[in-house]
Amino acid sequence: MKRLLLTSSGLSNTAIKQEFLNLVGKPVKEIIVLFVPTASRSEDDLFYVEKARHQLLNLGVLEKNIIDFVVDSPVHKEQNFDSIVVCGGNSFYLLSKLKETKYFDFFNQKVDEGTTYVGISAGSVIATKNISYINELDINDCGLKNFNSFGWLDGMLIPHYSDDDLL
């Protein structure tokens, strides 16, 4: 069974925090997180990356147990971690970088093996089968041509949706 926690704003409330702990299934001080800020390229996005990091720290995850993902580094494949936390930003850029660096297959494998996946905004969008639908909200400025994504979730996931979007 896949352990997915797909959010628009991370570990932002008590229920989501508790579900994260339930999915990981070990004491918070022992949780090791692969922290993926790849989708974030602007100053505004980076603010939310730091907010996501602070959410983990405030929950009790030790700073030394938050491993920052670096796109070009092969070292992550040799480390053990309990959760992959994928931050928000541009969904197209995130998917293109994960595919380009072969981390797409690696993340898929880790989730299949039971690693808890936490998606935040764009990190949640890429859990769907195909992200072409998000073109109304994100700009494909990286030239991504293959929009097939993880496929863990049927349908569309639209982070930050509100009824005002219908007007």
N, C-alpha and C positions, 0 to 999 in steps of 0.2 A: 504494500500500500504506500502510495506517495504521501509525503507529509508536506502539504502546501499551506502557506499562510499568505494570501494575496490581499494586499491593502493599498489604500491610496496614500496613507501618511505614516506607515510604519507602526511601531509599538506605541500608539498614541492614546490608548485607553486601557483601563484595567482588564476588560474582557479579552482584548487582543494580547496583552502581556501574559495573561494566564494561559491562553491557548498556545502561545509560543513555548512557555515552560512545559505544558502538557505534551506538546508535539516532540520537543527535544528529549524530555524524559530523564533528566539528570539534574543534580543540584546546580543552581545558577553559577556558582563560583567555579564550576568545572567545565562550563560550556565554552567551547572554542568556536569562534565565528570567522568565516571567510567573508570579509566586508568588501563589497563591490561597488565603487562609486563611478564606474566607467561611463554611464549614460550622462553624467553631469559635466557640462562643459562651460557653463556660464557662471558668473558670480552669484546670481540668484539660485541656480541649481546647487552650487557648493554650500550655500547656507543650509539647504535642506539635507545635504549629506552630513554636515556636522550635527544637525538636529537628530538624524537617525543614529549617529554614533553616540550622542548623549543619551538617547533613549535606551540603548543597550547598557551603557554605563550606569544610568539611573536604576535600571532593573537589577543590577548587581553583577553583570558580566565584567570580569576583570579586564582592565585595559590591555594587559599583556596577552590576553586571550582573544583579542580582536586583531585578526591578521588582515592587513590592507592588501587587497588584490591589485596587482600591477599587471596590466594587459600583456606585456612582453616577457613576463617572468615565468619560467617553467617550474619554479620551486613549489608552487602551490599544489602541484600534482603529487608531491612527495610528503605533504603535511596532512595530518589528521585534523578534521574539524567536524563539528556536530551540526552546523547550520551554515547555509549560504544566504547572506542578506544582500539583495541586489537593489540598490538605490534607484531613485527616479532620475528623470532627465529626458533625453531624446530616445524614444523606443527604437527608431531606425538605426541610429548610431550604435546603441547598445548591442542590438542583434548583429550588426555588421562586424563589430569588434570581436564579439564572442565567436562568430563563425570564422573570421579571419585568423584568429589565434588558436583555433581548435578547442577553445574552452567550452564551446557549445556542446560538443559531444561529451566532454568531461563532466560538465554540470548535469547533463542528462543521465549519465551513468551514476553519479553520486546520488541523485534524487531517486533513481531506480533502486539503489542500495539502501535507501532509508534516511539519507541526510535530509534534514528539514530545510525547505526552501522558503525564504521570506522575500516576497516581492513588494517593492514600494513603487507605486505609480508605474513608470516604464518597466520596472522589474516585474510587475504583475502582468502587464500587457504581453510580454514575451512568453507567458505561460500558455497563451492561446495557440491555436493551430496556425494562424496566419495573421500578421499584423497590418495587412494592407488597409483595413478599415480605419485605423487610427490616423490616416493621412489628413483627416479633417482637423486633428488636434496637434499633431507633430509634423515637422517638416523633414522630408527625406533629402536632406542636404548632403548626405554622404554617398548618394548614388546606389543605395541598396536595390538590387533587382529581384532577389529571391526573398519573399516575405514569409516563407514558412518558418514557424518558430517551434517551441517545444511541444505544443500539442497536448499538454496536460489538462487543458480545459477546453471543452467544446464551446463554441459561441464567441461572443465579444465581451471584453472587460473594459469598461470605460472609467478610469479613475477620476475622482473629483466630480462625478456627475451630480447634478442637482435638477430638480424640477424646472428651475429657471432656464435650463438648457433647451427645454421644449418650446419656449416662446420665440 
